[in-house]
Amino acid sequence: MLIGDKAAANTFPYIQSQQPNSEVEHEASTCRISEDQLFYLQSRGIEFEEAVSMMVSGFCRDVFNQLPMEFAAEADKLLSLKLEGSVG
Protein backbone atom coordinates (compact mmCIF):
# COMPACT_ATOMS: atom_id res chain seq x y z
CA MET A 1 0.00 0.00 0.00
CA LEU A 2 1.41 3.37 -0.99
CA ILE A 3 0.63 6.43 1.06
CA GLY A 4 1.50 9.89 -0.24
CA ASP A 5 2.32 11.32 -3.62
CA LYS A 6 6.06 10.54 -3.36
CA ALA A 7 5.60 6.84 -2.49
CA ALA A 8 6.46 4.31 -5.19
CA ALA A 9 6.99 0.60 -5.63
CA ASN A 10 10.23 0.10 -7.53
CA THR A 11 11.02 -3.53 -6.88
CA PHE A 12 11.09 -6.17 -9.56
CA PRO A 13 10.87 -9.79 -8.38
CA TYR A 14 13.60 -12.04 -9.68
CA ILE A 15 13.65 -15.80 -9.58
CA GLN A 16 15.84 -18.23 -11.42
CA SER A 17 14.57 -21.73 -12.15
CA GLN A 18 16.75 -24.73 -12.94
CA GLN A 19 13.71 -26.61 -14.25
CA PRO A 20 13.26 -25.98 -18.02
CA ASN A 21 9.63 -27.17 -17.95
CA SER A 22 8.54 -24.94 -15.10
CA GLU A 23 6.68 -21.70 -15.50
CA VAL A 24 7.25 -18.96 -12.96
CA GLU A 25 4.70 -16.22 -12.52
CA HIS A 26 4.43 -13.26 -10.23
CA GLU A 27 1.31 -11.40 -9.27
CA ALA A 28 1.30 -8.41 -6.98
CA SER A 29 -0.85 -5.38 -6.62
CA THR A 30 -0.15 -1.97 -5.20
CA CYS A 31 -2.78 0.26 -3.71
CA ARG A 32 -2.61 3.98 -3.31
CA ILE A 33 -4.81 5.85 -0.88
CA SER A 34 -6.27 8.70 -2.87
CA GLU A 35 -6.42 12.26 -1.62
CA ASP A 36 -10.20 12.14 -2.21
CA GLN A 37 -10.57 9.23 0.20
CA LEU A 38 -8.53 11.02 2.86
CA PHE A 39 -10.41 14.28 2.27
CA TYR A 40 -13.72 12.46 2.71
CA LEU A 41 -12.68 11.08 6.10
CA GLN A 42 -11.03 14.31 7.24
CA SER A 43 -14.09 16.36 6.28
CA ARG A 44 -16.02 14.25 8.78
CA GLY A 45 -13.67 15.21 11.62
CA ILE A 46 -11.27 12.27 11.45
CA GLU A 47 -7.60 13.22 11.89
CA PHE A 48 -5.16 12.41 9.05
CA GLU A 49 -3.29 9.62 10.90
CA GLU A 50 -6.51 8.00 12.05
CA ALA A 51 -7.93 8.19 8.50
CA VAL A 52 -4.83 6.47 7.08
CA SER A 53 -4.99 3.87 9.86
CA MET A 54 -8.65 3.17 9.07
CA MET A 55 -7.86 2.70 5.38
CA VAL A 56 -4.93 0.35 6.05
CA SER A 57 -6.91 -1.66 8.62
CA GLY A 58 -9.76 -2.06 6.15
CA PHE A 59 -7.33 -3.22 3.49
CA CYS A 60 -5.84 -5.85 5.85
CA ARG A 61 -9.10 -7.03 7.44
CA ASP A 62 -9.66 -9.99 5.10
CA VAL A 63 -6.19 -11.34 5.87
CA PHE A 64 -6.53 -10.76 9.61
CA ASN A 65 -9.88 -12.57 9.65
CA GLN A 66 -8.10 -15.72 8.45
CA LEU A 67 -5.52 -15.63 11.26
CA PRO A 68 -5.92 -17.22 14.68
CA MET A 69 -7.23 -14.63 17.17
CA GLU A 70 -3.92 -14.10 19.00
CA PHE A 71 -2.03 -13.50 15.74
CA ALA A 72 -4.72 -11.17 14.42
CA ALA A 73 -4.62 -9.14 17.64
CA GLU A 74 -0.81 -8.89 17.44
CA ALA A 75 -0.92 -7.88 13.75
CA ASP A 76 -3.49 -5.21 14.56
CA LYS A 77 -1.21 -3.83 17.30
CA LEU A 78 1.72 -3.73 14.88
CA LEU A 79 -0.33 -1.71 12.39
CA SER A 80 -1.06 0.88 15.03
CA LEU A 81 2.62 1.50 15.90
CA LYS A 82 3.89 4.99 15.17
CA LEU A 83 7.40 4.60 13.77
CA GLU A 84 7.91 8.11 12.43
CA GLY A 85 10.65 9.86 14.37
CA SER A 86 11.69 6.72 16.23
CA VAL A 87 15.31 5.60 16.39
CA GLY A 88 16.69 2.09 16.40
All heavy atoms as an XYZ file, in Angstrom:
684
protein
N       0.851     -1.159      0.000
C       0.000      0.000      0.000
C       0.899      1.225      0.000
O       1.831      1.307      0.772
C      -0.894     -0.013      1.238
C      -1.766      1.188      1.320
S      -3.038      1.021      2.554
C      -4.082     -0.160      1.764
N       0.622      2.145     -0.888
C       1.410      3.370     -0.988
C       0.626      4.528     -0.405
O      -0.536      4.712     -0.711
C       1.738      3.664     -2.451
C       2.508      2.562     -3.190
C       2.681      2.936     -4.647
C       3.832      2.309     -2.541
N       1.270      5.284      0.443
C       0.631      6.433      1.059
C       1.445      7.661      0.716
O       2.638      7.718      0.963
C       0.531      6.260      2.586
C      -0.258      4.990      2.908
C      -0.087      7.481      3.235
C      -0.250      4.608      4.351
N       0.824      8.652      0.123
C       1.504      9.890     -0.236
C       1.854      9.950     -1.702
O       1.952      8.929     -2.384
N       2.067     11.150     -2.200
C       2.323     11.324     -3.623
C       3.758     11.000     -4.012
O       4.076     10.863     -5.185
C       1.962     12.749     -4.065
C       2.758     13.806     -3.312
O       3.421     13.476     -2.315
O       2.699     14.969     -3.733
N       4.663     10.853     -3.051
C       6.056     10.536     -3.358
C       6.365      9.045     -3.173
O       7.471      8.606     -3.448
C       6.975     11.375     -2.481
C       6.807     12.865     -2.728
C       7.986     13.635     -2.225
C       7.863     15.113     -2.318
N       7.203     15.722     -3.384
N       5.401      8.270     -2.714
C       5.602      6.835     -2.493
C       5.562      6.101     -3.829
O       4.813      6.446     -4.728
C       4.526      6.291     -1.563
N       6.407      5.077     -3.940
C       6.458      4.307     -5.186
C       6.910      2.883     -4.883
O       7.597      2.637     -3.898
C       7.413      4.959     -6.173
N       6.539      1.985     -5.725
C       6.992      0.601     -5.634
C       7.945      0.370     -6.795
O       7.532      0.360     -7.943
C       5.801     -0.348     -5.704
N       9.212      0.215     -6.485
C      10.225      0.104     -7.529
C      10.966     -1.223     -7.481
O      12.097     -1.313     -7.892
C      11.243      1.254     -7.389
C      10.582      2.598     -7.552
O       9.745      2.770     -8.424
N      10.936      3.538     -6.710
N      10.352     -2.237     -6.960
C      11.017     -3.526     -6.881
C      10.526     -4.427     -8.004
O       9.374     -4.383     -8.409
C      10.740     -4.210     -5.528
O       9.335     -4.379     -5.385
C      11.283     -3.384     -4.383
N      11.422     -5.222     -8.507
C      11.087     -6.170     -9.558
C      11.489     -7.555     -9.063
O      12.668     -7.791     -8.800
C      11.837     -5.841    -10.859
C      11.469     -4.498    -11.408
C      12.247     -3.391    -11.131
C      10.334     -4.332    -12.179
C      11.910     -2.150    -11.630
C       9.983     -3.100    -12.681
C      10.780     -2.001    -12.401
N      10.533     -8.453     -8.886
C      10.874     -9.785     -8.381
C      11.756    -10.530     -9.372
O      11.611    -10.390    -10.587
C       9.513    -10.465     -8.232
C       8.576     -9.673     -9.045
C       9.135     -8.300     -9.192
N      12.693    -11.269     -8.842
C      13.601    -12.039     -9.681
C      13.679    -13.452     -9.128
O      13.866    -13.644     -7.927
C      14.999    -11.408     -9.674
C      16.025    -12.215    -10.423
C      16.084    -12.172    -11.813
C      16.907    -13.035     -9.750
C      17.014    -12.918    -12.504
C      17.840    -13.786    -10.430
C      17.889    -13.731    -11.807
O      18.809    -14.470    -12.506
N      13.503    -14.412     -9.982
C      13.646    -15.805     -9.576
C      14.249    -16.572    -10.738
O      13.921    -16.333    -11.902
C      12.293    -16.426     -9.142
C      12.519    -17.780     -8.507
C      11.328    -16.511    -10.295
C      11.317    -18.321     -7.764
N      15.173    -17.441    -10.401
C      15.839    -18.235    -11.422
C      15.466    -19.692    -11.204
O      15.561    -20.203    -10.091
C      17.355    -18.054    -11.306
C      18.118    -18.693    -12.425
C      19.604    -18.369    -12.320
O      20.099    -18.057    -11.235
N      20.292    -18.441    -13.421
N      15.007    -20.338    -12.252
C      14.573    -21.727    -12.151
C      15.525    -22.630    -12.924
O      15.914    -22.328    -14.050
C      13.155    -21.867    -12.713
O      12.795    -23.223    -12.759
N      15.887    -23.740    -12.303
C      16.753    -24.726    -12.945
C      15.938    -25.762    -13.720
O      16.489    -26.617    -14.380
C      17.620    -25.430    -11.885
C      18.497    -24.490    -11.088
C      19.539    -23.806    -11.958
O      20.070    -24.374    -12.903
N      19.816    -22.546    -11.642
N      14.614    -25.655    -13.617
C      13.712    -26.613    -14.250
C      13.226    -26.027    -15.578
O      12.454    -25.072    -15.589
C      12.536    -26.885    -13.318
C      11.629    -28.006    -13.724
C      12.347    -29.331    -13.802
O      12.577    -29.789    -14.898
N      12.692    -29.919    -12.677
N      13.650    -26.565    -16.728
C      13.263    -25.977    -18.017
C      11.769    -26.079    -18.327
O      11.237    -25.305    -19.111
C      14.086    -26.762    -19.045
C      14.454    -28.025    -18.366
C      14.505    -27.741    -16.888
N      11.056    -27.008    -17.684
C       9.628    -27.175    -17.946
C       8.736    -26.367    -17.013
O       7.523    -26.381    -17.142
C       9.240    -28.652    -17.838
C       9.960    -29.498    -18.868
O      10.301    -29.018    -19.943
N      10.212    -30.745    -18.534
N       9.348    -25.688    -16.068
C       8.542    -24.939    -15.105
C       8.194    -23.553    -15.639
O       8.870    -23.004    -16.499
C       9.281    -24.807    -13.775
O      10.428    -24.017    -13.951
N       7.120    -23.038    -15.135
C       6.681    -21.703    -15.500
C       6.543    -20.884    -14.219
O       5.851    -21.290    -13.289
C       5.329    -21.769    -16.217
C       4.882    -20.445    -16.764
C       3.607    -20.603    -17.578
O       3.511    -21.533    -18.389
O       2.706    -19.775    -17.369
N       7.253    -19.789    -14.154
C       7.250    -18.958    -12.961
C       6.435    -17.710    -13.253
O       6.636    -17.045    -14.272
C       8.691    -18.573    -12.563
C       8.686    -17.681    -11.338
C       9.515    -19.819    -12.328
N       5.521    -17.410    -12.363
C       4.697    -16.222    -12.520
C       4.745    -15.407    -11.245
O       4.997    -15.935    -10.166
C       3.248    -16.607    -12.823
C       3.077    -17.299    -14.147
C       1.633    -17.637    -14.437
O       0.750    -17.161    -13.702
O       1.384    -18.371    -15.387
N       4.486    -14.144    -11.385
C       4.435    -13.260    -10.229
C       3.207    -12.379    -10.360
O       2.933    -11.831    -11.417
C       5.682    -12.388    -10.160
C       5.606    -11.357     -9.077
N       5.720    -11.675     -7.755
C       5.408    -10.031     -9.134
C       5.609    -10.578     -7.038
N       5.413     -9.572     -7.842
N       2.481    -12.275     -9.267
C       1.312    -11.405     -9.273
C       1.340    -10.587     -7.993
O       1.417    -11.123     -6.906
C       0.033    -12.216     -9.330
C      -1.198    -11.344     -9.386
C      -2.471    -12.169     -9.478
O      -2.451    -13.264    -10.030
O      -3.490    -11.680     -8.977
N       1.329     -9.299     -8.142
C       1.298     -8.407     -6.977
C       0.476     -7.191     -7.353
O       0.374     -6.821     -8.512
C       2.711     -7.987     -6.598
N      -0.106     -6.600     -6.358
C      -0.852     -5.384     -6.618
C      -0.405     -4.318     -5.628
O       0.040     -4.622     -4.529
C      -2.361     -5.621     -6.510
O      -2.681     -6.048     -5.211
N      -0.511     -3.103     -6.035
C      -0.151     -1.974     -5.195
C      -1.355     -1.071     -5.103
O      -2.005     -0.802     -6.102
C       1.022     -1.190     -5.819
O       2.060     -2.105     -6.127
C       1.546     -0.157     -4.872
N      -1.638     -0.622     -3.910
C      -2.777      0.261     -3.710
C      -2.284      1.624     -3.268
O      -1.321      1.730     -2.532
C      -3.706     -0.300     -2.637
S      -4.427     -1.872     -3.075
N      -2.942      2.622     -3.724
C      -2.615      3.978     -3.312
C      -3.868      4.595     -2.711
O      -4.938      4.554     -3.293
C      -2.147      4.807     -4.506
C      -1.761      6.223     -4.139
C      -1.296      7.009     -5.342
N      -0.111      6.457     -5.942
C       1.137      6.715     -5.546
N       1.339      7.504     -4.515
N       2.166      6.197     -6.168
N      -3.697      5.161     -1.520
C      -4.814      5.854     -0.882
C      -4.941      7.203     -1.563
O      -3.999      7.991     -1.594
C      -4.568      6.029      0.627
C      -4.531      4.665      1.309
C      -5.641      6.909      1.245
C      -4.217      4.725      2.787
N      -6.093      7.456     -2.133
C      -6.272      8.703     -2.867
C      -6.524      9.873     -1.921
O      -7.014      9.700     -0.807
C      -7.425      8.582     -3.865
O      -8.656      8.644     -3.189
N      -6.178     11.041     -2.390
C      -6.424     12.261     -1.622
C      -7.926     12.447     -1.395
O      -8.341     12.972     -0.360
C      -5.838     13.468     -2.347
C      -4.328     13.429     -2.487
C      -3.607     13.415     -1.144
O      -4.038     14.145     -0.227
O      -2.622     12.670     -1.020
N      -8.745     12.026     -2.353
C     -10.198     12.138     -2.206
C     -10.707     11.301     -1.039
O     -11.582     11.733     -0.283
C     -10.918     11.705     -3.488
C     -10.688     12.656     -4.642
O     -10.315     13.824     -4.383
O     -10.882     12.238     -5.793
N     -10.164     10.092     -0.897
C     -10.573      9.231      0.202
C     -10.195      9.853      1.544
O     -10.987      9.852      2.486
C      -9.935      7.847      0.066
C     -10.468      7.057     -1.110
C      -9.632      5.826     -1.387
O      -8.404      5.877     -1.355
N     -10.302      4.724     -1.675
N      -8.970     10.373      1.617
C      -8.531     11.015      2.859
C      -9.343     12.273      3.137
O      -9.726     12.538      4.275
C      -7.043     11.347      2.787
C      -6.108     10.142      2.868
C      -4.675     10.567      2.620
C      -6.243      9.442      4.201
N      -9.616     13.050      2.103
C     -10.405     14.275      2.273
C     -11.796     13.940      2.804
O     -12.311     14.620      3.686
C     -10.511     15.041      0.957
C     -11.378     16.261      1.059
C     -10.910     17.417      1.653
C     -12.682     16.243      0.585
C     -11.717     18.540      1.761
C     -13.504     17.349      0.687
C     -13.015     18.502      1.283
N     -12.397     12.881      2.270
C     -13.724     12.462      2.708
C     -13.736     12.185      4.210
O     -14.608     12.648      4.933
C     -14.169     11.222      1.933
C     -15.504     10.667      2.369
C     -16.679     11.214      1.890
C     -15.575      9.610      3.270
C     -17.915     10.717      2.297
C     -16.798      9.110      3.680
C     -17.957      9.667      3.191
O     -19.171      9.173      3.602
N     -12.741     11.415      4.680
C     -12.683     11.081      6.099
C     -12.353     12.304      6.948
O     -12.950     12.514      8.004
C     -11.662      9.971      6.340
C     -12.029      8.609      5.733
C     -10.871      7.639      5.850
C     -13.268      8.040      6.390
N     -11.417     13.131      6.476
C     -11.034     14.313      7.243
C     -12.169     15.337      7.303
O     -12.311     16.041      8.298
C      -9.784     14.946      6.648
C      -8.533     14.113      6.919
C      -7.308     14.735      6.316
O      -7.208     14.858      5.103
N      -6.374     15.134      7.172
N     -12.983     15.411      6.263
C     -14.095     16.356      6.277
C     -15.174     15.947      7.268
O     -16.064     16.729      7.582
C     -14.697     16.503      4.873
O     -15.339     15.311      4.479
N     -15.087     14.733      7.767
C     -16.017     14.247      8.778
C     -15.396     14.262     10.172
O     -15.859     13.606     11.080
C     -16.507     12.852      8.415
C     -17.640     12.955      7.403
C     -17.609     11.910      6.353
N     -18.704     12.092      5.425
C     -18.678     12.924      4.396
N     -17.641     13.698      4.191
N     -19.692     13.027      3.561
N     -14.288     15.009     10.312
C     -13.674     15.209     11.619
C     -12.656     14.167     12.033
O     -12.225     14.143     13.179
N     -12.257     13.308     11.120
C     -11.271     12.274     11.445
C      -9.885     12.819     11.110
O      -9.651     13.310     10.008
C     -11.566     10.978     10.659
C     -12.953     10.456     11.041
C     -10.497      9.933     10.916
C     -13.445      9.314     10.183
N      -8.963     12.730     12.080
C      -7.599     13.216     11.885
C      -6.899     12.412     10.792
O      -7.236     11.254     10.537
C      -6.809     13.105     13.192
C      -7.343     13.962     14.306
C      -7.178     15.451     14.039
O      -6.167     15.837     13.440
O      -8.073     16.212     14.434
N      -5.878     13.023     10.171
C      -5.165     12.413      9.054
C      -4.628     11.030      9.409
O      -4.861     10.060      8.685
C      -4.016     13.327      8.600
C      -3.180     12.725      7.515
C      -3.603     12.775      6.195
C      -1.982     12.105      7.812
C      -2.838     12.222      5.185
C      -1.211     11.546      6.807
C      -1.632     11.604      5.499
N      -3.879     10.916     10.527
C      -3.288      9.625     10.895
C      -4.348      8.558     11.152
O      -4.183      7.403     10.784
C      -2.388      9.781     12.119
C      -1.054     10.383     11.786
C      -0.075     10.257     12.938
O      -0.279      9.403     13.822
O       0.896     11.025     12.941
N      -5.431      8.948     11.788
C      -6.508      8.000     12.050
C      -7.181      7.572     10.741
O      -7.547      6.407     10.574
C      -7.533      8.597     13.003
C      -8.557      7.598     13.466
C      -9.555      8.174     14.461
O      -9.331      9.278     14.971
O     -10.559      7.494     14.700
N      -7.322      8.505      9.804
C      -7.926      8.185      8.503
C      -7.057      7.179      7.756
O      -7.569      6.193      7.206
C      -8.114      9.456      7.678
N      -5.746      7.408      7.742
C      -4.834      6.467      7.082
C      -4.902      5.111      7.776
O      -4.966      4.073      7.120
C      -3.388      7.019      7.065
C      -2.409      5.959      6.597
C      -3.296      8.243      6.172
N      -4.914      5.123      9.101
C      -4.993      3.873      9.860
C      -6.270      3.104      9.533
O      -6.249      1.875      9.372
C      -4.931      4.184     11.353
O      -5.051      3.008     12.101
N      -7.384      3.815      9.412
C      -8.650      3.165      9.065
C      -8.576      2.519      7.688
O      -9.053      1.400      7.491
C      -9.786      4.184      9.094
C     -10.181      4.625     10.475
S     -11.389      5.959     10.450
C     -12.782      5.169      9.660
N      -7.969      3.228      6.738
C      -7.859      2.698      5.379
C      -6.984      1.441      5.345
O      -7.335      0.447      4.719
C      -7.284      3.762      4.446
C      -8.116      5.019      4.339
S      -9.647      4.785      3.458
C      -9.042      4.506      1.830
N      -5.842      1.489      6.033
C      -4.927      0.349      6.054
C      -5.576     -0.831      6.764
O      -5.497     -1.968      6.292
C      -3.587      0.741      6.715
C      -2.699     -0.476      6.920
C      -2.863      1.787      5.874
N      -6.232     -0.577      7.888
C      -6.905     -1.660      8.623
C      -7.988     -2.314      7.771
O      -8.133     -3.536      7.781
C      -7.516     -1.125      9.912
O      -6.510     -0.709     10.792
N      -8.732     -1.513      7.039
C      -9.756     -2.063      6.155
C      -9.160     -2.911      5.055
O      -9.700     -3.962      4.686
N      -8.025     -2.483      4.546
C      -7.329     -3.225      3.495
C      -6.845     -4.580      4.012
O      -6.877     -5.579      3.291
C      -6.147     -2.385      2.991
C      -5.367     -3.009      1.896
C      -5.844     -3.001      0.591
C      -4.144     -3.598      2.143
C      -5.124     -3.572     -0.431
C      -3.407     -4.172      1.124
C      -3.896     -4.162     -0.166
N      -6.412     -4.628      5.268
C      -5.835     -5.848      5.851
C      -6.868     -6.755      6.516
O      -6.542     -7.877      6.900
C      -4.777     -5.467      6.882
S      -3.370     -4.590      6.182
N      -8.087     -6.292      6.675
C      -9.099     -7.028      7.441
C      -9.317     -8.455      6.939
O      -9.413     -9.384      7.725
C     -10.421     -6.278      7.429
C     -11.474     -6.919      8.303
C     -12.750     -6.165      8.309
N     -12.519     -4.806      7.825
C     -13.443     -3.919      7.611
N     -14.682     -4.217      7.838
N     -13.167     -2.719      7.162
N      -9.408     -8.644      5.626
C      -9.658     -9.990      5.096
C      -8.549    -10.962      5.480
O      -8.817    -12.127      5.792
C      -9.814     -9.954      3.581
C     -11.099     -9.289      3.142
O     -12.033     -9.190      3.972
O     -11.175     -8.862      1.976
N      -7.310    -10.481      5.475
C      -6.189    -11.335      5.866
C      -6.253    -11.625      7.362
O      -6.097    -12.764      7.796
C      -4.840    -10.669      5.503
C      -3.668    -11.480      6.043
C      -4.724    -10.498      4.000
N      -6.480    -10.580      8.157
C      -6.530    -10.756      9.609
C      -7.654    -11.696     10.028
O      -7.509    -12.432     11.002
C      -6.700     -9.412     10.306
C      -5.482     -8.529     10.253
C      -5.515     -7.266     10.799
C      -4.315     -8.950      9.654
C      -4.397     -6.446     10.757
C      -3.190     -8.141      9.600
C      -3.231     -6.887     10.153
N      -8.757    -11.689      9.317
C      -9.879    -12.574      9.654
C      -9.534    -14.044      9.467
O     -10.195    -14.909     10.041
C     -11.108    -12.222      8.830
C     -11.770    -10.950      9.303
O     -11.557    -10.506     10.430
N     -12.570    -10.349      8.441
N      -8.513    -14.342      8.682
C      -8.101    -15.724      8.452
C      -7.084    -16.206      9.484
O      -6.796    -17.393      9.561
C      -7.504    -15.874      7.041
C      -8.455    -15.500      5.923
C      -9.711    -16.341      5.936
O      -9.649    -17.556      6.084
N     -10.857    -15.693      5.791
N      -6.536    -15.277     10.273
C      -5.523    -15.627     11.257
C      -6.161    -16.093     12.564
O      -7.276    -15.687     12.884
C      -4.648    -14.401     11.571
C      -3.802    -13.846     10.444
C      -3.138    -12.541     10.892
C      -2.751    -14.849     10.007
N      -5.446    -16.924     13.332
C      -5.919    -17.223     14.683
C      -6.015    -15.921     15.486
O      -5.258    -14.976     15.238
C      -4.817    -18.134     15.257
C      -4.134    -18.708     14.058
C      -4.234    -17.657     12.988
N      -6.925    -15.868     16.438
C      -7.226    -14.630     17.169
C      -5.990    -13.957     17.749
O      -5.821    -12.751     17.631
C      -8.228    -14.917     18.286
C      -8.609    -13.688     19.078
S      -9.404    -12.418     18.091
C     -11.041    -13.065     18.016
N      -5.087    -14.730     18.373
C      -3.921    -14.101     19.003
C      -2.986    -13.471     17.966
O      -2.402    -12.423     18.212
C      -3.158    -15.092     19.901
C      -2.606    -16.314     19.197
C      -3.598    -17.481     19.108
O      -4.781    -17.309     19.442
O      -3.165    -18.566     18.696
N      -2.865    -14.082     16.795
C      -2.028    -13.501     15.742
C      -2.690    -12.264     15.140
O      -2.023    -11.283     14.818
C      -1.735    -14.523     14.640
C      -0.890    -15.678     15.102
C      -1.251    -16.967     14.799
C       0.260    -15.472     15.854
C      -0.478    -18.041     15.221
C       1.042    -16.535     16.281
C       0.672    -17.829     15.961
N      -3.994    -12.313     14.966
C      -4.722    -11.171     14.415
C      -4.617     -9.969     15.358
O      -4.414     -8.835     14.912
C      -6.181    -11.531     14.174
N      -4.731    -10.228     16.660
C      -4.616     -9.142     17.640
C      -3.220     -8.537     17.602
O      -3.053     -7.317     17.657
C      -4.944     -9.652     19.040
N      -2.194     -9.377     17.496
C      -0.811     -8.887     17.435
C      -0.566     -8.099     16.147
O       0.070     -7.044     16.169
C       0.163    -10.071     17.523
C       1.602     -9.671     17.679
C       1.897     -8.994     19.000
O       1.192     -9.251     19.989
O       2.847     -8.194     19.045
N      -1.075     -8.590     15.030
C      -0.915     -7.880     13.753
C      -1.612     -6.526     13.803
O      -1.086     -5.520     13.305
C      -1.476     -8.726     12.609
N      -2.768     -6.471     14.430
C      -3.490     -5.208     14.565
C      -2.697     -4.212     15.408
O      -2.633     -3.027     15.097
C      -4.863     -5.463     15.172
C      -5.779     -4.269     15.031
O      -5.842     -3.707     13.909
O      -6.412     -3.885     16.026
N      -2.060     -4.694     16.474
C      -1.210     -3.833     17.305
C      -0.029     -3.300     16.497
O       0.348     -2.138     16.626
C      -0.692     -4.596     18.523
C      -1.716     -4.849     19.585
C      -1.080     -5.612     20.733
C      -2.116     -6.145     21.681
N      -1.515     -6.994     22.728
N       0.574     -4.159     15.689
C       1.721     -3.734     14.877
C       1.323     -2.641     13.879
O       2.097     -1.734     13.614
C       2.328     -4.936     14.138
C       3.069     -5.922     15.013
C       3.444     -7.161     14.197
C       4.306     -5.292     15.620
N       0.127     -2.737     13.331
C      -0.330     -1.707     12.395
C      -0.501     -0.348     13.064
O      -0.335      0.682     12.434
C      -1.658     -2.115     11.764
C      -1.597     -2.996     10.555
C      -3.001     -3.286     10.047
C      -0.757     -2.417      9.459
N      -0.800     -0.362     14.345
C      -1.062      0.883     15.034
C       0.205      1.556     15.570
O       0.132      2.660     16.113
C      -2.057      0.674     16.177
O      -1.475     -0.140     17.178
N       1.367      0.908     15.426
C       2.615      1.503     15.899
C       2.934      2.770     15.116
O       2.767      2.834     13.915
C       3.771      0.523     15.743
C       3.832     -0.632     16.716
C       5.008     -1.542     16.352
C       3.972     -0.159     18.136
N       3.445      3.749     15.804
C       3.890      4.989     15.172
C       5.406      4.934     15.099
O       6.093      5.050     16.110
C       3.435      6.206     15.993
C       1.963      6.278     16.242
C       1.226      6.697     14.973
C      -0.222      6.914     15.240
N      -1.080      5.799     14.934
N       5.954      4.736     13.923
C       7.399      4.598     13.768
C       8.067      5.900     13.343
O       9.286      6.019     13.435
C       7.718      3.499     12.747
C       7.224      2.107     13.129
C       7.539      1.119     12.012
C       7.850      1.650     14.424
N       7.317      6.859     12.904
C       7.906      8.108     12.434
C       8.619      8.812     13.577
O       8.070      8.988     14.657
C       6.818      9.028     11.872
C       7.384     10.246     11.186
C       6.309     11.040     10.495
O       5.406     10.429      9.913
O       6.388     12.269     10.562
N       9.874      9.165     13.356
C      10.653      9.858     14.367
C      11.308      8.940     15.383
O      12.026      9.406     16.260
N      11.069      7.636     15.282
C      11.687      6.717     16.227
C      13.100      6.366     15.767
O      13.418      6.479     14.591
C      10.845      5.445     16.387
O      10.786      4.752     15.167
N      13.922      5.955     16.696
C      15.315      5.598     16.389
C      15.531      4.176     16.801
O      15.069      3.723     17.831
C      16.281      6.536     17.154
C      17.719      6.132     16.884
C      16.035      7.977     16.778
N      16.322      3.455     16.000
C      16.685      2.090     16.397
C      16.150      1.145     15.473
O      16.098      0.157     15.163
